[in-house]
Structure formats: C-alpha cells, structure tokens
C-alpha cells in the first residue's frame, strides 16, 4: 500500500511538470473587470476557462462595441484625462485607440513570453499587444447569385454600377473594425472611395441585418467580418460564402491592454498580467480561434472553421496605418458624414 501511494505521488508530481499541464493560479486573487468587443459567446467561454485557471480571482467580462466603449471611457477620463476608469483590462477592436490611451498615460506596461512569435506589430514599450485578428472581407449568397457576376475587390464593390442599391456594410461611426477598414480603403483609394459608396447607395447597417438581407437576396454582396459568415455557416448550416478581395482583405489585430494601477477600477495589475499571459497561451488562442477569429501567433496550428490559412491572409493583407487611423479619426468621421451620411 505504501509503495502504491508513493507511486501515485510521483505520478502527480510528474504530470504537474509536463509541458502544457494546467497550472492553477490559486494565488491570483481579488477582482478585475475586462471590457471587450468580442462576441458574447466567446466571452462566456473564456470566462468559464479562466474560472478554472484562476479559481480565486473574480473576473467580470462585459461586452461593449468599440465606439460605445470609447465614449464611456472618454467620459470617465474627463476633459483633463485624470479620471479613474471602470475597467482594468481592455480587449478592443483595433490598435488606434491603444495609441490614444498610451498617449493619455492610462496604460500599464507588461511583458509576454511570446512577443517574438507574434505575427502582427505590438507596442515596443509593452503597453499593448495584438491578441486576436478580425478579417474584413466580402460575402455573398451562392443560392441567389453567382460569384462570377459579383465584384471581387473592395474597389469594385464601391464602384460597380450594377451593385447600386444592393450592397451593405457596417457603420464606421459605431464599429471599430468598420472604421479601421474605411481608414485603410480611403488611404489606398482616396476620399473618392466614400463618394463611390454614396453613389452606389450603400446600406449602412449592423452585420446581422446585412446577413439577413444577403440570405433573402435583398443584398447581392456585403462588406463584413469573416467571422460573422463563418459562425453562420457552422452554427446554422448557412450557404453564405466569403470572397477574399483581390485588392487585399483588411486584417484587424485587436489589442489587449492593462489599465495603469492608479487609474483602474480595482488596482490589480498583477492579476491582469496573469490573465493576459493566459490570453496568449495555447488555451487562450484556441478560444480565440473557436470564436471564428485568427490567432496572432506565427504558425499557430489551428484556423477558424471554414477559413483559409492565416499566413495566406497575412500575405494578401491590405494593411492599416494605425497612426493615420488614430490621428486622422476626427477628419475621417467628418468626411464620412459629409460624403456618405449626408
């Protein structure tokens, strides 16, 4: 019996030392609040996984669109940027807001073990890192229209007169990923791109509304995040299909940030660093891919359901100038309102 107990003890200790074995962070305590623009079902799954990993840490997730979150945090910061935020961590749609928060002194610098393996740029001072990748594409309904008769590029999407009144896209005034995409497209094609969208009577609406119109045939083609189509294909058996634009898809690395201790809700940056490390772990990145988004790790072995290799998408990425998106935000909003919304 003693020999059996000793053998069991050795096995337990050995398994605890195996690479990839779950190390429960029982010493991480307190509370943190994480705001994110990810799908609620992804946040729910992450919350369950994190509860296992951090049994003594109270982690509160809440979903908020990037535009609404920016408005909320701006109010909390106040005009002199000295206020305390109601969150401890942020997982926002695109990096331009990370640049802004860094400039305002609201971020806590941290390190991650895998930064040399990241496939996308990160802040050299450690204030933000890309944690997931959204991908803006075109989509259509092969049960209603043939791919051969539809635009294969973002440029043609806006300019083809045959598409007048039957195209749809998200609102860059409320969606961070739509804003990033419009920033990239206007940098590539000029502000005339907005004129073309207006001339083609583009419908500006939510992704769920656009997908519904695609299914009914009211829309021939939409500009939308790849993940929205993939989710519908897997979970509903939808036939809606993705077109990866010939002039380049727009990859949008969404960032993870930790709010500085002096300006955060719970002043628990130590716990935030531990949770951030999980997001970049194999388990965290698998949860990202399970949410139909791409991993930020080079050569990650998994891709979202029904997608194509992340490396192939990176090779065709149109790219977004995040400094332009940050510093030119107000100008682009004004131009959008004048040229598209007016």
N, C-alpha and C positions, 0 to 999 in steps of 0.2 A: 504494500500500500504506500509506504514512504517513497519507494522508487517511482511509483506511478505519479505521485504528487510532484516529485522533483521534475519528472519528465514533462508534466503539464506546465509547470512553471517555466521551464526552459523554452517550451514552445511558445508560450505567451510572450516572453521577453523577446524571442527571435522574431516573431511576427510583428511586434511593435517596432522593430528596427528595419523591416523590409522597406525598400524604396516605394513610395506611393501609399504606404499604410496611413490610415487616417489618424492624425494626432489631435485628439480632442483638446481644445484650448480652454480648459476649465478655469484657468487663472485670469482669463479676459472677462472683466465684469463691468457693471454699470449699464449705461444706455447710450445708443446712438440713433439718430434719425437720418435716413437716406432718402433723398428725393431723386426720382428718375422718370424719364420719358419712355421707358421700355413698356411693352405690353404688360398688362396686369397679371396675366397668367404666368409670364416669365418671372415677375417679381414674387408671385406666390410660391413658385417652385424654388426660387433662390432662398426665400425666407425659410422654407422647410429644411433645405440643405444646410443653411447657416445655423439653424437652431441645433442641429446635430453637432456641428463643428464647434459652436460656441454656446454651450448649454447654459452658461451663467451670464450671458450678455443679452440684454433686451434690445433687439433690433427692430426699429419701426420703419417700414417702407411706405412711401406714398407716391402715387403716380401723378404727374403733372406735365402737361405739354410745355415745351421749352419756352415759348412766348409767355405763357401764363406764369411760369416759374421765374422768368427774368423780371416780369412786372412785380411779382410778390417780393422777390429779394431786393429789388430796387427800392421798394417802399420800406423794407426793413433796414436797409443801409442808411436811408435818409440822404438828403442833399449833400451832406458833408462826408458821406461814406464812413461813418463811425458807429453805426448801429450794430446790434447783435442779430445774427441770423437764427432762424428757427430750425436749421438743419445742421448736420455735422459732416455729411458727405453728399456729393452730387455726382450723378451719372447722367450728363446732359447730352443732347443730340449731336453737337458739333463743337470743335475747338475754339471758335471765335469768342464765345462767352468765357472760356477759360482764360484767354488772353486778357480779357477785361477784368475779371476777378483778380488775376495776378497783379495787374496794374494798380488796383484799388487796395492791395495788401490784405486780401481776405483769405488767402490760401496758405496751407501748411505744406512745406516741402517734405517729401518722403521718398524712399528708395524701394525698388522692387528688384527681385533677383533676376528676372527675365528681360530686363530692358534691352539687352543686346540682342534679344531674339524677336523684338517687336518688328513687324512688317511696315509700320507706319511711324511718322515722326512723333516725338514726345518732347516735353519741355526740358531743356538741358539743365535747368535748375531744380527739376524734380517736383514742380508744382502741379503737373497734370500728365496723365498717360492715356493713350487710347486703349479702351477696354473691350470694345465691340465694333463691328463695322456694318453699317447700313449701306445699301446699294440702290441708287436711283436708276430705274430702267423704264422701258415702255412695256405695255401689256395690251393684249387683245383677246377676243373670243373666237377661237377657230370654228366654233359651231355656227357663228354668224357671218364671219368674214374670213377671207383667205389672207395669209401673211404676205403673199405676193402683191396684193393690192394696197398694202399699208406702208407708211413711212418706216424706214429702217434707221433713222437718225433723229436726234433731238431737233436738228435744224429743219428737216423736212416736216417733222411733227408740227412745228410752228408755221411753216411757210407753204405747205402743200394746200392749194385752194380746194382740193377735193375733201379736205378734212374740216372745212369750215362748219362750225356748229356741232361737231361730233367728237370733240376732244375734251379732256378734262385733266386737271392737275390739282395739287394741294396748294394751300394758301401760304405764301412765304411770310405773311404778317403774323401767322399763328404757329406755323410748323418750322422747327429748326432745320430739318432735313430739306424741306422745300426751299427755305431761304438759302441754304448752302448751295443747292442746285442752281437756283436762279443767279446767285453770285458767280458761280462757275460759268454758266451759259452766257451771261452778259459780258464777262471778261473775255470769253472766246469769240463771241459774235457781235459784241457791242450792244448798246441800249436798243438798237433796232430790233433785237430779238423780242423785246417786250412789245414793240409795235406790231410785230408779226403775230404774236399771241393774241393781241387785241383784235387785229384784222380777221383772224381765224375764229373769233368768238369762242375762245377757250372758256370752259366752265371751271370755276374755282370752287372746290368743294372738298369735303372730307374723303379719305380713302375708301371708307365703307360705302359712301354714296356713289363714288366713281365706280367701284367694283360692281355695285348693283346695276348701274347703267350699262356697264360692259356686258354683264350677263343678259340683260334684256335686249341689247342691241341698240339702245339709245345713243351710246358712245361706240365709236369704232376703235378708238385707241386712247389710252390714258398714260400719263406720266405718274409713276407710283413707286414706292419702295418694293424691291424684290420680295422682301419677307412677307408682305401682305398677300401677294399672289401665292407664294409657296405654302403659307399657312392654310389658305383656302383650298389649295389642291390636296393637301394631305388630310385635313380635318373634315372637308366636305365633299371630297371627290370631284372638285370642280375641274372643268376642262380649260379654264383660263390659262393663257400661256404668256411667257416672258419673251420680249425682244431685247437683246443686249445691243444697244445702239452702236451703229458703225462709227459714229464720231466720238465714241467713248462713253461708257457708263460713268456715273458720278459716285465714287466711293466716299462715304462719310464716316470717318472714325470718331465714334462717340467717346467722350472722355470721362475718366474717373478723377475726382478731386476731393481733397480733405480740407474742410474749413479750419482756419487757424484757431487754436485753442481759445484765444482771447475774444474771438468773435463768433463762436459756435454755440449751439443750443446747450450741449452737455459737457463741453470742455473735456473731451475724451479722445484725444488724438491717438493715444496708444492703442485703444481698441479699434479705431478707424484704420490704422496701419495694418493691424492683424487681419481685418476684414478685407482690406484692399489686396493683401497678399493672396487671400482666397480667390478673389475675382480673377487673378492672373494665374491661378493654379490650373491643373488639368481639369479638376472637377468644375471650377468656375467657368472655364472656357467651353467645356461640354454643355453647360447650362445655357451659355450664350448661343451655341450652335443649335441646341434643342429649341431655342426661341426663334429659329429661322434667320439668324444673323451670322456673320462670318467671324471667325476667330482672328485676333490680332497677332497671333504667334506664327512666325515663319514655319512653314511646313507642317502646320497642325494637321493631324491625320483625318479629321472629320470636317465635312462641309454640310451646310443646311440641306434639308430634304429637297431633292429635285433641282439643286443648283448645279453650277459648274465649278471647277477648281478655283479656289481663291486666288492662286498665283496667276491664273489666266485673266481674271478680272482686274487684278492689280496692273497687269501688263497693258490693259486697254483703258485704264482709269483716266478720265479727263483731267482730274485734279482740281482742287480748290485752293486758292490763295487765301489762307486764313487771316493773314494780316489785312488784306483787302476787305475780306468779309467783316472783320472787326471794325476797322477804321472807316469803312465805307457804308456801314449799316444804315445810318440815317439817310444818306444820299440815295441808296438803293431803294429804301422804303418810299421815299418821296417820288422817285422815278416810277416805281411800281404803281403808286396811287395815281400819278398823272397819266401814265401810258396804258395801264391795264384796267384799273378800278374806276377811272373817271368816265 
